[in-house]
Amino acid sequence: MAEIVEIHVPLVPTEGLAPGAYPFPWIDQVEDLLAGLEEEGTVEVYDDGEEYGDVYIFFITGADEAALLSAASRVAVLGGVPAGTFAIITDDEASEFGMGRRVDLPVP
């Protein structure tokens, strides 16, 4: 059983964008950050991010809980990421998203 941290980011469009611009540029920024952390060997991206209701969820694994929450905290404070980001600590046997312990981000 693999420990997974789901990073739930409110699906809020970025303000001040040009008309017709992609409303969620922070998704690409988060994906770039997580790809960099994966290249460093800090965490592994478990699966592609996914829109789920009013949040966008990123999935990370491959480290202990403290390291995963540290990476999730880096996402939460990344410029442009909407306020209200939180993590769910779960595992690969969960039957659906959001099943696990909620942790507000960033953690100290």
N, CA and C of each residue as an Amber inpcrd file, in Angstrom:
protein
   324
   0.8550000  -1.1750000   0.0000000   0.0000000   0.0000000   0.0000000
   0.9000000   1.2370000   0.0000000   0.7170000   2.0970000  -0.9880000
   1.5280000   3.3100000  -1.1090000   0.7970000   4.5020000  -0.5080000
   1.5260000   5.2780000   0.2900000   0.9610000   6.5080000   0.8290000
   0.9360000   7.5590000  -0.2730000  -0.1830000   8.2520000  -0.3770000
  -0.3880000   9.2850000  -1.3930000  -0.8830000  10.5380000  -0.7020000
  -0.3980000  11.6760000  -1.1790000  -0.9560000  12.9480000  -0.7530000
  -1.6620000  13.5590000  -1.9550000  -2.9380000  13.8160000  -1.7650000
  -3.7200000  14.5470000  -2.7550000  -3.6220000  16.0250000  -2.3970000
  -3.2600000  16.8370000  -3.3610000  -3.1960000  18.2850000  -3.1480000
  -4.4230000  18.8790000  -3.8270000  -5.3440000  19.3940000  -3.0200000
  -6.6040000  19.9440000  -3.5110000  -6.4810000  21.4600000  -3.6170000
  -6.5750000  21.9790000  -4.8370000  -6.4710000  23.4120000  -5.0800000
  -7.8250000  23.9050000  -5.5890000  -8.3840000  24.9420000  -4.9320000
  -9.6630000  25.4710000  -5.4220000  -9.5480000  25.8620000  -6.8990000
 -10.5080000  25.4590000  -7.6740000 -10.5030000  25.7080000  -9.1130000
 -11.0400000  27.1230000  -9.3610000 -10.1510000  28.0930000  -9.1130000
 -10.4980000  29.5020000  -9.2210000  -9.6910000  30.1090000 -10.3710000
 -10.3740000  30.7750000 -11.3150000  -9.6360000  31.4050000 -12.4170000
  -8.7310000  32.5220000 -11.9080000  -7.6090000  32.6900000 -12.5760000
  -6.6760000  33.7610000 -12.2470000  -7.2730000  35.0890000 -12.6960000
  -7.2140000  36.0800000 -11.8080000  -7.7500000  37.4030000 -12.1280000
  -6.7880000  38.1640000 -13.0280000  -7.3370000  39.0680000 -13.8130000
  -6.5320000  39.9850000 -14.6020000  -5.9470000  39.4150000 -15.8820000
  -6.4210000  38.2770000 -16.3180000  -5.9080000  37.6920000 -17.5540000
  -6.5650000  38.3560000 -18.7620000  -5.8730000  38.3080000 -19.8770000
  -6.4290000  38.8340000 -21.1210000  -7.6550000  38.0090000 -21.5180000
  -8.6270000  38.6530000 -22.1810000  -9.8010000  37.8990000 -22.6420000
  -9.3730000  36.7170000 -23.5130000  -9.9660000  35.5680000 -23.2560000
  -9.6650000  34.3640000 -24.0190000  -8.4590000  33.5880000 -23.5290000
  -7.7410000  34.1220000 -22.5380000  -6.5680000  33.4180000 -21.9950000
  -7.0170000  32.2360000 -21.1520000  -6.1610000  31.2370000 -21.0620000
  -6.4390000  30.0660000 -20.2250000  -6.6280000  30.5300000 -18.7820000
  -7.7690000  30.2340000 -18.1630000  -8.0760000  30.7980000 -16.8450000
  -7.3100000  30.1810000 -15.6660000  -6.5980000  29.0730000 -15.8790000
  -5.9300000  28.3960000 -14.7690000  -4.4350000  28.1830000 -15.0450000
  -3.6690000  29.2360000 -15.3070000  -2.2480000  29.0460000 -15.6150000
  -1.4660000  28.4470000 -14.4520000  -1.9930000  28.5460000 -13.2520000
  -1.3110000  27.9900000 -12.0760000  -1.2410000  26.4580000 -12.1480000
  -2.1320000  25.8100000 -12.9180000  -2.0620000  24.3500000 -13.0470000
  -0.7280000  23.9580000 -13.6830000  -0.3500000  24.6500000 -14.7460000
   0.9340000  24.3600000 -15.4010000   2.1050000  24.6560000 -14.4770000
   2.0020000  25.7260000 -13.6900000   3.0760000  26.0710000 -12.7540000
   3.2460000  24.9720000 -11.7010000   2.1470000  24.4750000 -11.1950000
   2.2120000  23.3950000 -10.2000000   2.7950000  22.1390000 -10.8280000
   2.3440000  21.7990000 -12.0290000   2.8790000  20.6140000 -12.6980000
   4.3840000  20.7400000 -12.9220000   4.8510000  21.9390000 -13.2880000
   6.2870000  22.1600000 -13.4650000   7.0340000  21.9890000 -12.1450000
   6.4910000  22.5390000 -11.0580000   7.1180000  22.4000000  -9.7460000
   7.2100000  20.9330000  -9.3470000   6.1110000  20.2020000  -9.4990000
   6.1090000  18.7910000  -9.1070000   7.0450000  17.9650000  -9.9910000
   7.1190000  18.2900000 -11.2760000   8.0510000  17.5880000 -12.1660000
   9.4880000  17.8300000 -11.7180000   9.7920000  19.0460000 -11.3000000
  11.1290000  19.3550000 -10.7950000  11.4420000  18.5870000  -9.5200000
  10.4730000  18.5020000  -8.6210000  10.6710000  17.7470000  -7.3830000
  10.8600000  16.2630000  -7.6820000  10.1610000  15.7770000  -8.7010000
  10.3060000  14.3770000  -9.0910000  11.7000000  14.1400000  -9.6690000
  12.1800000  15.0560000 -10.4950000  13.5240000  14.9270000 -11.0680000
  14.5990000  14.9220000  -9.9820000  14.3790000  15.7080000  -8.9180000
  15.3150000  15.7540000  -7.7910000  15.2560000  14.4830000  -6.9500000
  14.1770000  13.7190000  -7.0940000  13.9930000  12.5270000  -6.2760000
  13.3110000  12.8080000  -4.9520000  12.7620000  14.0150000  -4.8070000
  12.1040000  14.4000000  -3.5570000  10.7730000  13.6780000  -3.3850000
   9.9520000  13.6630000  -4.4430000   8.6610000  12.9850000  -4.4530000
   8.4640000  12.3710000  -5.8320000   7.4230000  11.5630000  -5.9580000
   7.0170000  11.0380000  -7.2550000   5.6140000  11.5510000  -7.5540000
   5.3820000  11.9420000  -8.7940000   4.0300000  12.2900000  -9.2150000
   3.3130000  10.9640000  -9.4200000   2.2400000  10.7510000  -8.6730000
   1.5400000   9.4680000  -8.6880000   0.6670000   9.3070000  -9.9250000
   0.0110000  10.3750000 -10.3310000  -0.9300000  10.3190000 -11.4470000
  -1.0850000  11.7320000 -11.9960000  -1.6960000  11.8500000 -13.1660000
  -1.9770000  13.1620000 -13.7210000  -2.9670000  13.8880000 -12.8260000
  -2.8380000  15.2280000 -12.7970000  -3.8020000  16.0260000 -12.0600000
  -5.1780000  15.8810000 -12.6780000  -6.1950000  16.1900000 -11.8790000
  -7.5580000  15.9720000 -12.3430000  -8.5140000  16.9870000 -11.7310000
  -9.4010000  17.5100000 -12.5730000 -10.4620000  18.3760000 -12.0870000
 -11.5090000  17.4970000 -11.4120000 -11.9180000  17.9040000 -10.2090000
 -12.8860000  17.1220000  -9.4470000 -13.7880000  18.1080000  -8.7040000
 -14.9730000  18.3320000  -9.2280000 -15.8860000  19.3000000  -8.6170000
 -15.2960000  20.6910000  -8.6710000 -15.1720000  21.3170000  -7.5180000
 -14.6730000  22.6910000  -7.4690000 -13.1870000  22.7770000  -7.0960000
 -12.4570000  21.6600000  -7.2530000 -11.0120000  21.6560000  -6.9940000
 -10.2730000  20.9790000  -8.1490000  -8.9880000  21.2410000  -8.1930000
  -8.0950000  20.5150000  -9.0920000  -7.1660000  19.7400000  -8.1710000
  -6.9900000  18.4480000  -8.4150000  -6.2200000  17.5980000  -7.5130000
  -4.9380000  17.1370000  -8.1990000  -3.8240000  17.3010000  -7.4720000
  -2.5260000  16.7700000  -7.8720000  -2.1990000  15.6320000  -6.9070000
  -1.4580000  14.6270000  -7.3780000  -1.1900000  13.4360000  -6.5770000
   0.3190000  13.2090000  -6.4840000   0.8210000  13.0740000  -5.2520000
   2.2390000  12.7850000  -5.0670000   2.4230000  11.6210000  -4.1040000
   3.5370000  10.9390000  -4.2410000   3.8720000   9.7780000  -3.4210000
   5.3910000   9.6380000  -3.4170000   5.8970000   8.5180000  -2.9180000
   7.3120000   8.2040000  -3.0270000   8.2030000   8.7800000  -1.9540000
   7.6180000   9.2320000  -0.8500000   8.4100000   9.7790000   0.2550000
   7.6060000   9.6000000   1.5440000   8.2250000   9.9540000   2.6630000
   7.4820000   9.8670000   3.9130000   6.4930000  11.0360000   4.0120000
   5.6110000  10.9530000   4.9700000   4.5450000  11.9410000   5.1050000
   5.0840000  13.3630000   5.2340000   6.1200000  13.5570000   6.0140000
   6.6720000  14.8970000   6.2090000   7.1760000  15.4860000   4.8920000
   7.8790000  14.6840000   4.0970000   8.3890000  15.1660000   2.8070000
   7.2460000  15.4490000   1.8350000   6.2270000  14.6100000   1.8320000
   5.0790000  14.8280000   0.9550000   4.3320000  16.1060000   1.3350000
   4.1560000  16.3250000   2.6300000   3.4690000  17.5420000   3.0720000
   4.3250000  18.7800000   2.8250000   5.6300000  18.6350000   2.9080000
   6.5170000  19.7500000   2.5770000   6.3720000  20.1320000   1.1080000
   6.3300000  19.1380000   0.2370000   6.1400000  19.3940000  -1.1940000
   4.7660000  20.0150000  -1.4440000   3.7420000  19.5020000  -0.7860000
   2.3900000  20.0510000  -0.9340000   2.3410000  21.4980000  -0.4530000
   3.0890000  21.8100000   0.5910000   3.1520000  23.1820000   1.0940000
   3.8010000  24.1080000   0.0790000   4.8070000  23.6080000  -0.6220000
   5.4460000  24.4100000  -1.6730000   4.4470000  24.7350000  -2.7710000
   3.5580000  23.8090000  -3.0700000   2.5000000  24.0720000  -4.0500000
   1.5820000  25.1750000  -3.5330000   1.1750000  25.0690000  -2.2700000
   0.2130000  26.0080000  -1.6970000   0.7130000  27.4450000  -1.6860000
   2.0150000  27.6470000  -1.5760000   2.5620000  29.0100000  -1.5050000
   3.1230000  29.4900000  -2.8360000   3.0030000  28.6810000  -3.8690000
   3.4690000  29.0580000  -5.1990000   2.6440000  30.2360000  -5.7050000
   3.3130000  31.2400000  -6.2560000   2.6190000  32.4170000  -6.7720000
   1.5200000  32.0450000  -7.7470000   0.3400000  32.6220000  -7.5600000
  -0.7820000  32.3710000  -8.4460000  -1.7070000  31.2480000  -8.0110000
  -1.2450000  30.3850000  -7.1130000  -2.0950000  29.2860000  -6.6400000
  -3.1500000  29.8700000  -5.6990000  -4.4230000  29.5630000  -5.9510000
  -5.4930000  30.1170000  -5.1220000  -5.3650000  29.7370000  -3.6460000
  -5.8140000  30.6450000  -2.7950000  -5.8480000  30.3780000  -1.3500000
  -6.8260000  29.2470000  -1.0730000  -6.6060000  28.5610000   0.0300000
  -7.5140000  27.4820000   0.4320000  -7.0510000  26.1040000   0.0260000
  -5.8120000  26.0020000  -0.4570000  -5.2740000  24.7010000  -0.8540000
  -5.0750000  23.8330000   0.3850000  -5.4180000  22.5620000   0.2700000
  -5.2390000  21.6260000   1.3800000  -4.8070000  20.2690000   0.8410000
  -4.3480000  19.4210000   1.7440000  -3.9020000  18.0780000   1.3760000
  -4.8050000  17.0390000   2.0250000  -4.8990000  15.9060000   1.3600000
  -5.5420000  14.7240000   1.9300000  -4.4900000  13.6240000   1.9300000
  -4.2260000  13.0640000   3.1020000  -3.2950000  11.9540000   3.2150000
  -4.1040000  10.6740000   3.0610000  -3.7690000   9.8950000   2.0670000
  -4.5470000   8.7120000   1.7300000  -3.6040000   7.6100000   1.2560000
  -4.1270000   6.6280000   0.5720000  -3.2860000   5.5630000   0.0200000
  -3.8670000   5.0870000  -1.3000000  -3.1500000   4.2080000  -1.9610000
  -3.5680000   3.7610000  -3.2860000  -4.7510000   2.7910000  -3.2610000
  -5.2660000   2.4810000  -2.0860000  -6.4340000   1.6100000  -1.9900000
  -7.7290000   2.3790000  -1.7320000  -7.6440000   3.7130000  -1.6420000
  -8.8440000   4.5180000  -1.4090000  -9.7910000   4.3750000  -2.5960000
 -11.0660000   4.2760000  -2.3130000 -12.0560000   4.0410000  -3.3670000
 -12.4300000   5.3040000  -4.1390000 -12.1460000   6.4770000  -3.5630000
 -12.4420000   7.7290000  -4.2470000 -11.5590000   8.8420000  -3.6970000
 -11.5860000   9.9900000  -4.3700000 -10.7970000  11.1390000  -3.9260000
 -11.3040000  11.6550000  -2.5880000 -10.4050000  12.2430000  -1.8310000
 -10.7970000  12.8950000  -0.5920000 -11.0130000  11.9670000   0.5840000
 -10.6450000  10.7020000   0.4440000 -10.8160000   9.7450000   1.5300000
  -9.5130000   9.6810000   2.3200000  -9.4930000  10.3060000   3.4600000
  -8.2900000  10.3040000   4.2740000  -8.2880000  11.4760000   5.2170000
  -7.1110000  11.7420000   5.7690000  -6.9620000  12.8210000   6.7560000
  -6.6390000  14.1240000   6.0450000  -7.4110000  15.1830000   6.3540000
  -7.2100000  16.4950000   5.7630000  -6.1470000  17.2680000   6.5370000
  -5.2740000  17.9570000   5.7960000  -4.2360000  18.8000000   6.3910000
  -4.2640000  20.1430000   5.6810000  -4.4640000  21.2140000   6.4350000
  -4.4170000  22.5480000   5.8440000  -2.9790000  22.8820000   5.4720000
  -2.8310000  23.5830000   4.3550000  -1.5080000  23.9480000   3.8550000
  -1.3460000  25.4660000   3.8560000  -0.1270000  25.9380000   4.0200000
   1.1080000  25.1780000   4.2090000   1.2470000  24.7110000   5.6500000
   2.0390000  23.6530000   5.8220000   2.3530000  23.1680000   7.1710000
   3.6580000  23.8280000   7.6060000   3.8320000  24.0160000   8.9030000
   5.0950000  24.6180000   9.3740000   6.3010000  23.7340000   9.1220000
